[in-house]
Amino acid sequence: MPNVVEFTPFKLQNGVSVSDFLLASDKLQTEFIAKQKGYISRKLIFDGEKWADLVIWETMDDAKNAAAAWEKNAAADEYMTFIDEKSCTLTHFTVEKSY
């Protein structure tokens, strides 16, 4: 079965501390994302204006189960306090070919 790429671009809330956001991201990684079934890797990327989480999952079910568990996780709640939710979109892609 192909891997799944989760792509979630977003902007931070106005006035938040980037260093505090990065600490919340580290906490989210260790306390939640890395513990989810099917987790392979995560990258937090930034283009100077927008951020994005890029997470690789083994299967679509793993990605969807993690998204459902996200709603009940304290580290995820804390992470989201830094994010402008109107700018945030979650998309799952299946890997059709790797080079």
VODREN-405190 format. One line per field, with one value per residue (C-alpha): residue number from 0; chain; x, y, z; residue in one letter. Coordinates in nm, 3 decimals, padded with zeros to 5 digits. Each point is the difference from the previous one (the first is absolute). Last residue first. Example, Ala and Ser with C-alpha at 12.3 -4.5 7.8 and 13.67 -1.06 7.14 Angstrom:
REM VODREN-405190
k: 1_0
c: A_A
east: 01.367_-00.137
north: -00.106_-00.344
up: 00.714_00.066
r: s_a
//
This chain:
REM VODREN-405190
k: 98_97_96_95_94_93_92_91_90_89_88_87_86_85_84_83_82_81_80_79_78_77_76_75_74_73_72_71_70_69_68_67_66_65_64_63_62_61_60_59_58_57_56_55_54_53_52_51_50_49_48_47_46_45_44_43_42_41_40_39_38_37_36_35_34_33_32_31_30_29_28_27_26_25_24_23_22_21_20_19_18_17_16_15_14_13_12_11_10_9_8_7_6_5_4_3_2_1_0
c: A_A_A_A_A_A_A_A_A_A_A_A_A_A_A_A_A_A_A_A_A_A_A_A_A_A_A_A_A_A_A_A_A_A_A_A_A_A_A_A_A_A_A_A_A_A_A_A_A_A_A_A_A_A_A_A_A_A_A_A_A_A_A_A_A_A_A_A_A_A_A_A_A_A_A_A_A_A_A_A_A_A_A_A_A_A_A_A_A_A_A_A_A_A_A_A_A_A_A
east: 01.188_-00.326_-00.326_-00.367_00.048_-00.348_-00.085_-00.174_-00.102_-00.046_-00.067_00.092_-00.037_-00.331_00.158_00.260_00.247_00.171_-00.288_00.003_00.321_-00.156_-00.302_00.228_00.201_-00.327_-00.128_-00.367_-00.051_00.335_-00.131_-00.222_00.290_00.218_-00.268_-00.023_00.375_00.021_-00.299_00.167_00.301_00.369_-00.008_00.225_-00.054_00.060_-00.102_-00.010_00.096_-00.079_00.185_00.375_-00.046_-00.017_00.007_-00.071_00.105_-00.144_00.092_-00.130_-00.311_-00.203_-00.146_00.031_00.269_00.217_-00.298_-00.110_00.237_00.328_-00.117_-00.258_00.261_00.247_-00.272_-00.087_00.369_-00.001_-00.304_00.171_00.304_-00.226_-00.165_-00.355_-00.085_-00.247_-00.114_00.226_-00.078_-00.092_00.082_-00.092_00.133_-00.048_00.190_-00.123_00.208_-00.111_-00.136
north: 00.886_-00.094_-00.065_00.008_00.131_00.052_00.356_00.121_00.364_00.211_00.373_00.277_00.371_00.040_-00.183_00.272_-00.218_00.058_-00.136_-00.306_-00.131_00.006_-00.199_-00.248_-00.046_-00.055_-00.273_-00.081_00.155_-00.136_-00.357_00.044_00.133_-00.288_-00.250_00.170_-00.019_-00.363_-00.092_00.169_-00.225_00.012_00.366_00.287_00.341_00.341_00.281_00.337_00.358_00.316_00.332_-00.059_-00.330_-00.229_-00.379_-00.231_-00.349_-00.324_-00.366_-00.359_-00.017_-00.317_-00.019_00.330_00.046_00.235_00.233_00.031_00.069_00.026_00.193_00.214_00.098_00.097_00.204_00.173_00.093_00.127_00.217_00.145_00.088_00.150_00.224_00.087_00.354_-00.078_-00.362_-00.226_-00.080_-00.343_-00.275_-00.361_-00.274_-00.363_-00.235_-00.359_-00.306_-00.248_-00.348
up: -00.732_00.168_-00.182_00.094_00.352_00.139_00.093_00.316_00.037_00.313_-00.033_00.245_-00.082_00.187_00.297_00.053_00.191_00.336_00.211_-00.229_00.153_00.349_-00.117_-00.178_00.321_00.193_-00.235_-00.061_-00.346_-00.119_00.049_-00.308_-00.207_00.119_-00.108_-00.340_-00.059_00.114_-00.218_-00.297_00.049_00.102_00.094_-00.109_00.161_-00.157_00.233_-00.167_00.082_-00.191_-00.016_-00.032_-00.185_00.303_00.041_00.292_-00.111_00.128_-00.043_-00.007_00.221_-00.059_00.349_00.184_00.265_-00.208_-00.047_00.363_00.289_-00.189_-00.306_00.178_00.259_-00.273_-00.174_00.328_00.039_-00.360_00.075_00.307_-00.215_-00.265_00.260_-00.094_-00.108_-00.275_00.001_-00.205_-00.360_-00.134_-00.250_00.086_-00.229_00.100_-00.230_-00.012_-00.079_-00.262_00.084
r: y_s_k_e_v_t_f_h_t_l_t_c_s_k_e_d_i_f_t_m_y_e_d_a_a_a_n_k_e_w_a_a_a_a_n_k_a_d_d_m_t_e_w_i_v_l_d_a_w_k_e_g_d_f_i_l_k_r_s_i_y_g_k_q_k_a_i_f_e_t_q_l_k_d_s_a_l_l_f_d_s_v_s_v_g_n_q_l_k_f_p_t_f_e_v_v_n_p_m
//
